[in-house]
Amino acid sequence: MSDTSSLSELARFVGQSALSSADPMVRQRSVNAIAERLQPRMPRRRVTDLLGAVMALSARTRRLVMPPVSVDLDVFSPDGIRAARVRLPQVQ
């Protein structure tokens, strides 16, 4: 008895499918919707992704436009003796 009810539910489901419609436009829309859902989707971009890209481009542009600099760093101990001296060469 339960097999009969399952089969009748399946028959009603198949009968209600848009793919079994007599109208070719309805069938085509249904096929197009199925095909669209099967296509791989691009990951959604977040605002933070866009902001990161803008900041990276801004920093790169600033480095290209601004004149190069050289940095000399002297580190002294509390008693006044030089602890380290770092010279970063000027980038051309």
FIVEX-610332 format. One record per residue: residue number from 1; residue in three letters; x, y negated, z of N, C-alpha, C, CB in turn. Coordinates in steps of 0.05 Angstrom, whole numbers, m for minus. Glycine has a CB too. Layout:
N
<r num="NUM" residu="ALA" n_px="X" n_py="Y" n_pz="Z" ca_px="X" ca_py="Y" ca_pz="Z" c_px="X" c_py="Y" c_pz="Z" cb_px="X" cb_py="Y" cb_pz="Z"/>
...
REM end
This chain:
92
<r num="1" residu="MET" n_px="16" n_py="24" n_pz="0" ca_px="0" ca_py="0" ca_pz="0" c_px="17" c_py="m25" c_pz="0" cb_px="m19" cb_py="0" cb_pz="24"/>
<r num="2" residu="SER" n_px="39" n_py="m25" n_pz="15" ca_px="57" ca_py="m48" ca_pz="16" c_px="71" c_py="m52" c_pz="m10" cb_px="77" cb_py="m46" cb_pz="39"/>
<r num="3" residu="ASP" n_px="77" n_py="m30" n_pz="m25" ca_px="91" ca_py="m32" ca_pz="m51" c_px="73" c_py="m47" c_pz="m70" cb_px="98" cb_py="m5" cb_pz="m61"/>
<r num="4" residu="THR" n_px="47" n_py="m41" n_pz="m69" ca_px="28" ca_py="m54" ca_pz="m87" c_px="27" c_py="m84" c_pz="m82" cb_px="0" cb_py="m42" cb_pz="m84"/>
<r num="5" residu="SER" n_px="26" n_py="m92" n_pz="m57" ca_px="25" ca_py="m121" ca_pz="m51" c_px="51" c_py="m134" c_pz="m59" cb_px="20" cb_py="m125" cb_pz="m21"/>
<r num="6" residu="SER" n_px="74" n_py="m121" n_pz="m56" ca_px="99" ca_py="m133" ca_pz="m65" c_px="100" c_py="m136" c_pz="m95" cb_px="123" cb_py="m116" cb_pz="m56"/>
<r num="7" residu="LEU" n_px="89" n_py="m116" n_pz="m109" ca_px="89" ca_py="m118" ca_pz="m138" c_px="70" c_py="m140" c_pz="m147" cb_px="80" cb_py="m92" cb_pz="m151"/>
<r num="8" residu="SER" n_px="47" n_py="m143" n_pz="m134" ca_px="28" ca_py="m164" ca_pz="m142" c_px="40" c_py="m191" c_pz="m136" cb_px="1" cb_py="m160" cb_pz="m128"/>
<r num="9" residu="GLU" n_px="55" n_py="m194" n_pz="m114" ca_px="68" ca_py="m220" ca_pz="m109" c_px="89" c_py="m226" c_pz="m130" cb_px="82" cb_py="m219" cb_pz="m81"/>
<r num="10" residu="LEU" n_px="104" n_py="m206" n_pz="m138" ca_px="124" ca_py="m210" ca_pz="m159" c_px="110" c_py="m218" c_pz="m186" cb_px="140" cb_py="m184" cb_pz="m163"/>
<r num="11" residu="ALA" n_px="88" n_py="m205" n_pz="m192" ca_px="73" ca_py="m211" ca_pz="m217" c_px="63" c_py="m240" c_pz="m216" cb_px="50" cb_py="m192" cb_pz="m221"/>
<r num="12" residu="ARG" n_px="53" n_py="m249" n_pz="m193" ca_px="44" ca_py="m277" ca_pz="m190" c_px="67" c_py="m296" c_pz="m193" cb_px="30" cb_py="m282" cb_pz="m163"/>
<r num="13" residu="PHE" n_px="91" n_py="m289" n_pz="m182" ca_px="114" ca_py="m306" ca_pz="m184" c_px="123" c_py="m309" c_pz="m213" cb_px="137" cb_py="m295" cb_pz="m167"/>
<r num="14" residu="VAL" n_px="125" n_py="m287" n_pz="m227" ca_px="133" ca_py="m288" ca_pz="m255" c_px="113" c_py="m303" c_pz="m272" cb_px="137" cb_py="m259" cb_pz="m266"/>
<r num="15" residu="GLY" n_px="88" n_py="m300" n_pz="m266" ca_px="67" ca_py="m314" ca_pz="m281" c_px="68" c_py="m344" c_pz="m277" cb_px="40" cb_py="m303" cb_pz="m273"/>
<r num="16" residu="GLN" n_px="78" n_py="m353" n_pz="m254" ca_px="78" ca_py="m381" ca_pz="m248" c_px="104" c_py="m395" c_pz="m258" cb_px="75" cb_py="m386" cb_pz="m219"/>
<r num="17" residu="SER" n_px="123" n_py="m380" n_pz="m268" ca_px="148" ca_py="m391" ca_pz="m277" c_px="144" c_py="m409" c_pz="m301" cb_px="168" cb_py="m369" cb_pz="m284"/>
<r num="18" residu="ALA" n_px="158" n_py="m431" n_pz="m302" ca_px="157" ca_py="m450" ca_pz="m324" c_px="168" c_py="m437" c_pz="m350" cb_px="171" cb_py="m476" cb_pz="m318"/>
<r num="19" residu="LEU" n_px="185" n_py="m417" n_pz="m346" ca_px="196" ca_py="m404" ca_pz="m370" c_px="175" c_py="m387" c_pz="m385" cb_px="219" cb_py="m386" cb_pz="m361"/>
<r num="20" residu="SER" n_px="153" n_py="m380" n_pz="m372" ca_px="133" ca_py="m365" ca_pz="m386" c_px="110" c_py="m382" c_pz="m396" cb_px="121" cb_py="m344" cb_pz="m367"/>
<r num="21" residu="SER" n_px="114" n_py="m408" n_pz="m396" ca_px="94" ca_py="m427" ca_pz="m406" c_px="91" c_py="m425" c_pz="m436" cb_px="101" cb_py="m456" cb_pz="m398"/>
<r num="22" residu="ALA" n_px="67" n_py="m431" n_pz="m445" ca_px="61" ca_py="m430" ca_pz="m474" c_px="72" c_py="m455" c_pz="m488" cb_px="31" cb_py="m428" cb_pz="m480"/>
<r num="23" residu="ASP" n_px="76" n_py="m477" n_pz="m473" ca_px="86" ca_py="m502" ca_pz="m484" c_px="117" c_py="m501" c_pz="m487" cb_px="78" cb_py="m526" cb_pz="m466"/>
<r num="24" residu="PRO" n_px="127" n_py="m504" n_pz="m511" ca_px="156" ca_py="m502" ca_pz="m515" c_px="172" c_py="m524" c_pz="m501" cb_px="163" cb_py="m503" cb_pz="m545"/>
<r num="25" residu="MET" n_px="159" n_py="m548" n_pz="m498" ca_px="173" ca_py="m570" ca_pz="m484" c_px="177" c_py="m563" c_pz="m454" cb_px="157" cb_py="m596" cb_pz="m487"/>
<r num="26" residu="VAL" n_px="157" n_py="m551" n_pz="m442" ca_px="159" ca_py="m543" ca_pz="m413" c_px="181" c_py="m522" c_pz="m410" cb_px="132" cb_py="m533" cb_pz="m403"/>
<r num="27" residu="ARG" n_px="182" n_py="m503" n_pz="m428" ca_px="203" ca_py="m482" ca_pz="m427" c_px="230" c_py="m494" c_pz="m431" cb_px="198" cb_py="m461" cb_pz="m449"/>
<r num="28" residu="GLN" n_px="233" n_py="m513" n_pz="m450" ca_px="259" ca_py="m525" ca_pz="m455" c_px="268" c_py="m542" c_pz="m430" cb_px="258" cb_py="m544" cb_pz="m479"/>
<r num="29" residu="ARG" n_px="250" n_py="m556" n_pz="m417" ca_px="257" ca_py="m571" ca_pz="m393" c_px="267" c_py="m553" c_pz="m371" cb_px="234" cb_py="m588" cb_pz="m384"/>
<r num="30" residu="SER" n_px="253" n_py="m530" n_pz="m369" ca_px="260" ca_py="m510" ca_pz="m348" c_px="288" c_py="m499" c_pz="m354" cb_px="240" cb_py="m488" cb_pz="m347"/>
<r num="31" residu="VAL" n_px="294" n_py="m492" n_pz="m379" ca_px="320" ca_py="m481" ca_pz="m386" c_px="342" c_py="m503" c_pz="m382" cb_px="320" cb_py="m472" cb_pz="m415"/>
<r num="32" residu="ASN" n_px="336" n_py="m527" n_pz="m389" ca_px="355" ca_py="m549" ca_pz="m385" c_px="361" c_py="m553" c_pz="m355" cb_px="345" cb_py="m575" cb_pz="m398"/>
<r num="33" residu="ALA" n_px="340" n_py="m551" n_pz="m339" ca_px="344" ca_py="m555" ca_pz="m310" c_px="362" c_py="m532" c_pz="m298" cb_px="317" cb_py="m556" cb_pz="m295"/>
<r num="34" residu="ILE" n_px="357" n_py="m508" n_pz="m308" ca_px="374" ca_py="m485" ca_pz="m299" c_px="403" c_py="m489" c_pz="m307" cb_px="363" cb_py="m459" cb_pz="m309"/>
<r num="35" residu="ALA" n_px="407" n_py="m497" n_pz="m332" ca_px="434" ca_py="m501" ca_pz="m343" c_px="448" c_py="m524" c_pz="m328" cb_px="433" cb_py="m507" cb_pz="m373"/>
<r num="36" residu="GLU" n_px="433" n_py="m545" n_pz="m321" ca_px="445" ca_py="m567" ca_pz="m307" c_px="454" c_py="m559" c_pz="m279" cb_px="425" cb_py="m591" cb_pz="m305"/>
<r num="37" residu="ARG" n_px="439" n_py="m542" n_pz="m266" ca_px="446" ca_py="m534" ca_pz="m239" c_px="470" c_py="m515" c_pz="m239" cb_px="423" cb_py="m520" cb_pz="m225"/>
<r num="38" residu="LEU" n_px="475" n_py="m502" n_pz="m262" ca_px="498" ca_py="m483" ca_pz="m264" c_px="524" c_py="m498" c_pz="m270" cb_px="492" cb_py="m463" cb_pz="m286"/>
<r num="39" residu="GLN" n_px="523" n_py="m523" n_pz="m279" ca_px="547" ca_py="m538" ca_pz="m286" c_px="562" c_py="m545" c_pz="m260" cb_px="539" cb_py="m564" cb_pz="m301"/>
<r num="40" residu="PRO" n_px="589" n_py="m544" n_pz="m262" ca_px="605" ca_py="m552" ca_pz="m238" c_px="601" c_py="m582" c_pz="m233" cb_px="635" cb_py="m545" cb_pz="m242"/>
<r num="41" residu="ARG" n_px="599" n_py="m588" n_pz="m207" ca_px="595" ca_py="m616" ca_pz="m200" c_px="621" c_py="m629" c_pz="m190" cb_px="573" cb_py="m618" cb_pz="m178"/>
<r num="42" residu="MET" n_px="624" n_py="m654" n_pz="m196" ca_px="647" ca_py="m669" ca_pz="m186" c_px="642" c_py="m674" c_pz="m157" cb_px="651" cb_py="m695" cb_pz="m203"/>
<r num="43" residu="PRO" n_px="663" n_py="m673" n_pz="m141" ca_px="659" ca_py="m680" ca_pz="m112" c_px="651" c_py="m709" c_pz="m109" cb_px="685" cb_py="m674" cb_pz="m96"/>
<r num="44" residu="ARG" n_px="634" n_py="m713" n_pz="m90" ca_px="624" ca_py="m741" ca_pz="m85" c_px="647" c_py="m757" c_pz="m74" cb_px="600" cb_py="m741" cb_pz="m66"/>
<r num="45" residu="ARG" n_px="650" n_py="m781" n_pz="m84" ca_px="671" ca_py="m799" ca_pz="m75" c_px="660" c_py="m815" c_pz="m52" cb_px="681" cb_py="m818" cb_pz="m98"/>
<r num="46" residu="ARG" n_px="676" n_py="m818" n_pz="m31" ca_px="668" ca_py="m834" ca_pz="m8" c_px="680" c_py="m862" c_pz="m11" cb_px="677" cb_py="m821" cb_pz="18"/>
<r num="47" residu="VAL" n_px="670" n_py="m880" n_pz="5" ca_px="680" ca_py="m908" ca_pz="5" c_px="709" c_py="m908" c_pz="14" cb_px="662" cb_py="m926" cb_pz="23"/>
<r num="48" residu="THR" n_px="716" n_py="m891" n_pz="32" ca_px="743" ca_py="m890" ca_pz="42" c_px="762" c_py="m881" c_pz="20" cb_px="746" cb_py="m872" cb_pz="66"/>
<r num="49" residu="ASP" n_px="754" n_py="m863" n_pz="2" ca_px="770" ca_py="m856" ca_pz="m20" c_px="776" c_py="m880" c_pz="m39" cb_px="757" cb_py="m833" cb_pz="m36"/>
<r num="50" residu="LEU" n_px="755" n_py="m895" n_pz="m44" ca_px="758" ca_py="m918" ca_pz="m61" c_px="776" c_py="m939" c_pz="m48" cb_px="730" cb_py="m931" cb_pz="m67"/>
<r num="51" residu="LEU" n_px="772" n_py="m943" n_pz="m22" ca_px="789" ca_py="m963" ca_pz="m7" c_px="818" c_py="m954" c_pz="m7" cb_px="778" cb_py="m966" cb_pz="21"/>
<r num="52" residu="GLY" n_px="823" n_py="m928" n_pz="m4" ca_px="851" ca_py="m918" ca_pz="m5" c_px="864" c_py="m923" c_pz="m32" cb_px="851" cb_py="m889" cb_pz="2"/>
<r num="53" residu="ALA" n_px="849" n_py="m918" n_pz="m53" ca_px="859" ca_py="m923" ca_pz="m80" c_px="865" c_py="m952" c_pz="m85" cb_px="840" cb_py="m913" cb_pz="m101"/>
<r num="54" residu="VAL" n_px="847" n_py="m970" n_pz="m76" ca_px="851" ca_py="m999" ca_pz="m79" c_px="876" c_py="m1008" c_pz="m63" cb_px="826" cb_py="m1014" cb_pz="m70"/>
<r num="55" residu="MET" n_px="879" n_py="m998" n_pz="m39" ca_px="902" ca_py="m1006" ca_pz="m23" c_px="928" c_py="m996" c_pz="m35" cb_px="899" cb_py="m995" cb_pz="6"/>
<r num="56" residu="ALA" n_px="928" n_py="m972" n_pz="m46" ca_px="953" ca_py="m961" ca_pz="m58" c_px="960" c_py="m978" c_pz="m83" cb_px="949" cb_py="m932" cb_pz="m66"/>
<r num="57" residu="LEU" n_px="940" n_py="m984" n_pz="m99" ca_px="946" ca_py="m1001" ca_pz="m123" c_px="955" c_py="m1029" c_pz="m115" cb_px="921" cb_py="m1003" cb_pz="m141"/>
<r num="58" residu="SER" n_px="943" n_py="m1040" n_pz="m94" ca_px="951" ca_py="m1066" ca_pz="m84" c_px="980" c_py="m1066" c_pz="m75" cb_px="932" cb_py="m1076" cb_pz="m62"/>
<r num="59" residu="ALA" n_px="987" n_py="m1046" n_pz="m59" ca_px="1015" ca_py="m1044" ca_pz="m49" c_px="1034" c_py="m1041" c_pz="m72" cb_px="1017" cb_py="m1021" cb_pz="m29"/>
<r num="60" residu="ARG" n_px="1028" n_py="m1024" n_pz="m91" ca_px="1046" ca_py="m1020" ca_pz="m114" c_px="1049" c_py="m1046" c_pz="m130" cb_px="1035" cb_py="m998" cb_pz="m132"/>
<r num="61" residu="THR" n_px="1027" n_py="m1060" n_pz="m134" ca_px="1028" ca_py="m1085" ca_pz="m149" c_px="1045" c_py="m1106" c_pz="m134" cb_px="1000" cb_py="m1096" cb_pz="m154"/>
<r num="62" residu="ARG" n_px="1041" n_py="m1107" n_pz="m108" ca_px="1056" ca_py="m1126" ca_pz="m92" c_px="1086" c_py="m1120" c_pz="m93" cb_px="1047" cb_py="m1126" cb_pz="m62"/>
<r num="63" residu="ARG" n_px="1093" n_py="m1094" n_pz="m92" ca_px="1122" ca_py="m1087" ca_pz="m94" c_px="1133" c_py="m1095" c_pz="m121" cb_px="1126" cb_py="m1057" cb_pz="m89"/>
<r num="64" residu="LEU" n_px="1118" n_py="m1092" n_pz="m142" ca_px="1127" ca_py="m1099" ca_pz="m169" c_px="1130" c_py="m1129" c_pz="m173" cb_px="1109" cb_py="m1087" cb_pz="m190"/>
<r num="65" residu="VAL" n_px="1113" n_py="m1145" n_pz="m160" ca_px="1112" ca_py="m1173" ca_pz="m165" c_px="1131" c_py="m1188" c_pz="m146" cb_px="1084" cb_py="m1184" cb_pz="m161"/>
<r num="66" residu="MET" n_px="1133" n_py="m1180" n_pz="m121" ca_px="1149" ca_py="m1194" ca_pz="m102" c_px="1178" c_py="m1189" c_pz="m107" cb_px="1141" cb_py="m1186" cb_pz="m73"/>
<r num="67" residu="PRO" n_px="1195" n_py="m1209" n_pz="m100" ca_px="1224" ca_py="m1205" ca_pz="m103" c_px="1234" c_py="m1184" c_pz="m84" cb_px="1239" cb_py="m1231" cb_pz="m100"/>
<r num="68" residu="PRO" n_px="1254" n_py="m1168" n_pz="m91" ca_px="1265" ca_py="m1148" ca_pz="m73" c_px="1279" c_py="m1161" c_pz="m49" cb_px="1285" cb_py="m1129" cb_pz="m88"/>
<r num="69" residu="VAL" n_px="1280" n_py="m1147" n_pz="m27" ca_px="1292" ca_py="m1158" ca_pz="m3" c_px="1313" c_py="m1138" c_pz="7" cb_px="1271" cb_py="m1164" cb_pz="19"/>
<r num="70" residu="SER" n_px="1331" n_py="m1148" n_pz="24" ca_px="1350" ca_py="m1130" ca_pz="38" c_px="1345" c_py="m1134" c_pz="68" cb_px="1379" cb_py="m1135" cb_pz="30"/>
<r num="71" residu="VAL" n_px="1349" n_py="m1113" n_pz="83" ca_px="1344" ca_py="m1114" ca_pz="112" c_px="1370" c_py="m1107" c_pz="126" cb_px="1321" cb_py="m1095" cb_pz="120"/>
<r num="72" residu="ASP" n_px="1378" n_py="m1123" n_pz="145" ca_px="1400" ca_py="m1117" ca_pz="164" c_px="1387" c_py="m1116" c_pz="192" cb_px="1423" cb_py="m1139" cb_pz="162"/>
<r num="73" residu="LEU" n_px="1393" n_py="m1094" n_pz="206" ca_px="1382" ca_py="m1091" ca_pz="232" c_px="1404" c_py="m1085" c_pz="252" cb_px="1361" cb_py="m1067" cb_pz="232"/>
<r num="74" residu="ASP" n_px="1406" n_py="m1102" n_pz="272" ca_px="1426" ca_py="m1099" ca_pz="293" c_px="1411" c_py="m1091" c_pz="319" cb_px="1442" cb_py="m1125" cb_pz="298"/>
<r num="75" residu="VAL" n_px="1420" n_py="m1070" n_pz="332" ca_px="1408" ca_py="m1061" ca_pz="357" c_px="1430" c_py="m1064" c_pz="379" cb_px="1398" cb_py="m1031" cb_pz="355"/>
<r num="76" residu="PHE" n_px="1422" n_py="m1078" n_pz="400" ca_px="1441" ca_py="m1082" ca_pz="422" c_px="1431" c_py="m1069" c_pz="447" cb_px="1445" cb_py="m1113" cb_pz="427"/>
<r num="77" residu="SER" n_px="1450" n_py="m1059" n_pz="463" ca_px="1443" ca_py="m1047" ca_pz="489" c_px="1437" c_py="m1069" c_pz="509" cb_px="1467" cb_py="m1029" cb_pz="499"/>
<r num="78" residu="PRO" n_px="1426" n_py="m1063" n_pz="532" ca_px="1419" ca_py="m1083" ca_pz="552" c_px="1444" c_py="m1099" c_pz="562" cb_px="1406" cb_py="m1071" cb_pz="576"/>
<r num="79" residu="ASP" n_px="1468" n_py="m1088" n_pz="560" ca_px="1491" ca_py="m1103" ca_pz="569" c_px="1504" c_py="m1120" c_pz="547" cb_px="1512" cb_py="m1085" cb_pz="581"/>
<r num="80" residu="GLY" n_px="1491" n_py="m1121" n_pz="523" ca_px="1500" ca_py="m1138" ca_pz="502" c_px="1518" c_py="m1125" c_pz="482" cb_px="1513" cb_py="m1161" cb_pz="513"/>
<r num="81" residu="ILE" n_px="1524" n_py="m1099" n_pz="484" ca_px="1541" ca_py="m1086" ca_pz="465" c_px="1525" c_py="m1075" c_pz="442" cb_px="1557" cb_py="m1062" cb_pz="479"/>
<r num="82" residu="ARG" n_px="1536" n_py="m1078" n_pz="418" ca_px="1521" ca_py="m1069" ca_pz="394" c_px="1518" c_py="m1038" c_pz="396" cb_px="1536" cb_py="m1076" cb_pz="368"/>
<r num="83" residu="ALA" n_px="1493" n_py="m1029" n_pz="394" ca_px="1487" ca_py="m1000" ca_pz="395" c_px="1486" c_py="m988" c_pz="367" cb_px="1460" cb_py="m995" cb_pz="410"/>
<r num="84" residu="ALA" n_px="1475" n_py="m1003" n_pz="349" ca_px="1474" ca_py="m992" ca_pz="321" c_px="1470" c_py="m1015" c_pz="302" cb_px="1450" cb_py="m972" cb_pz="318"/>
<r num="85" residu="ARG" n_px="1480" n_py="m1011" n_pz="279" ca_px="1476" ca_py="m1031" ca_pz="257" c_px="1467" c_py="m1016" c_pz="233" cb_px="1502" cb_py="m1048" cb_pz="252"/>
<r num="86" residu="VAL" n_px="1445" n_py="m1024" n_pz="222" ca_px="1433" ca_py="m1010" ca_pz="198" c_px="1431" c_py="m1031" c_pz="176" cb_px="1405" cb_py="m998" cb_pz="205"/>
<r num="87" residu="ARG" n_px="1442" n_py="m1023" n_pz="153" ca_px="1439" ca_py="m1041" ca_pz="130" c_px="1425" c_py="m1024" c_pz="108" cb_px="1468" cb_py="m1051" cb_pz="120"/>
<r num="88" residu="LEU" n_px="1403" n_py="m1035" n_pz="99" ca_px="1388" ca_py="m1022" ca_pz="77" c_px="1395" c_py="m1037" c_pz="52" cb_px="1357" cb_py="m1022" cb_pz="83"/>
<r num="89" residu="PRO" n_px="1405" n_py="m1023" n_pz="32" ca_px="1413" ca_py="m1037" ca_pz="8" c_px="1390" c_py="m1050" c_pz="m7" cb_px="1429" cb_py="m1019" cb_pz="m11"/>
<r num="90" residu="GLN" n_px="1396" n_py="m1071" n_pz="m21" ca_px="1376" ca_py="m1084" ca_pz="m37" c_px="1369" c_py="m1066" c_pz="m61" cb_px="1385" cb_py="m1112" cb_pz="m46"/>
<r num="91" residu="VAL" n_px="1344" n_py="m1062" n_pz="m65" ca_px="1334" ca_py="m1045" ca_pz="m87" c_px="1331" c_py="m1062" c_pz="m112" cb_px="1307" cb_py="m1031" cb_pz="m80"/>
<r num="92" residu="GLN" n_px="1342" n_py="m1053" n_pz="m134" ca_px="1340" ca_py="m1068" ca_pz="m159" c_px="1318" c_py="m1057" c_pz="m176" cb_px="1366" cb_py="m1068" cb_pz="m174"/>
REM end
